[in-house]
Amino acid sequence: MVWVIVIVVVLVVVALLLVALYNRLVRLRNRVDNAWAQIEVQLKRRWDLIPNLVETVKGYAAHERGVFEAVTEARTRAQQAGSPAEAAQAEGILSQALGRLFAVAEAYPDLKATQNFQELQAQLSDTENKVAVSRQVYNDTVLTYHNAIQTFPGALFAGPFGFTTREFFDVEDDAQREAPSVDF
């Protein structure tokens, strides 16, 4: 009779531990999803600013059509990215295109002096900072989640419960890792 009670107690404790582990993994997975959603919010804000910025620059430098098309195409590609890896690559290309747009703007002192351009540039810079912070939070959250599903005891139960690794939001291209050079 005592053995039966001991076995029942052990089974209940093991079941409670499994429930606690499962709930922890669900919370971590949900935090990863939430962190990605925060990145998407900031990226959408960035994408919404770009057409206004392009139109403002177009008013002063209408003959720079190739730059405008490159920015528009890069923005569209970034909006269509499906995974964090695709988004990181597309956002890197968009950042390079925006760099070329700002280089064009440098050639037009009247444009740089307009209040509208300065506000858009400041908002875009602020958004870039928010994207960087959101990206760091996302990557930290993914790291915590990966640690939970790849270490004991999570590693034993993550696979059967359907918990899989997530992609980091990494810079893919080595050229994107380098800071842009600005010449005056």
C-alpha positions, 0 to 999 in steps of 0.5 A: 500500500505504501508503494502505491502511494509513493508511485502516485505521488511521484507520478503527480510530481512528474506530471506537475513538472511537465505542466510547468515546463510546458507552460514555460515553453509556451510563455517563451514562444509567445514572447518571441512572437510578441517581440517579432510583432514589435519589430513589424510595427517599427518596420511598418512605421519605417515603410510608411515614412519612405514614400513621403521622403521620396516625394519630398526629394523628388520635388528637388531632384526629379531627374534621379529616377533610378534612386527613387525606383530602387528605394520603392522596389526595396521597400516593396521587397521588405514588406513582402519578406516572410521570415526574420532572415528574409526581413533582415536581408530585405531591410539591409537592401532598403537601408542601402537604397535609403543611403543613396537617397540621402546622398542625392539629398546632400547635393541639394542644399535647399532640400536639406533646409526644408522643414518637411525633409528635416522632420522626415529625416528625424522621424526615420532616424528615430524609427531606425533606432526603435528598429534596432532596439526591437531587433535586440529584444527579439534576438535576446528573446529568441536566445532565451527560448532556444536555451529553454528548448535546447537544454535539459529538461526542455530538450527532452520535451520540446520536440514532442510538444512541437517547440522548434527553433526560431530564426534570429534577425541577423544581418546577412551581407558582410557589406551591411555590417560595415558602417556607411561612409559619408564624405563632405 
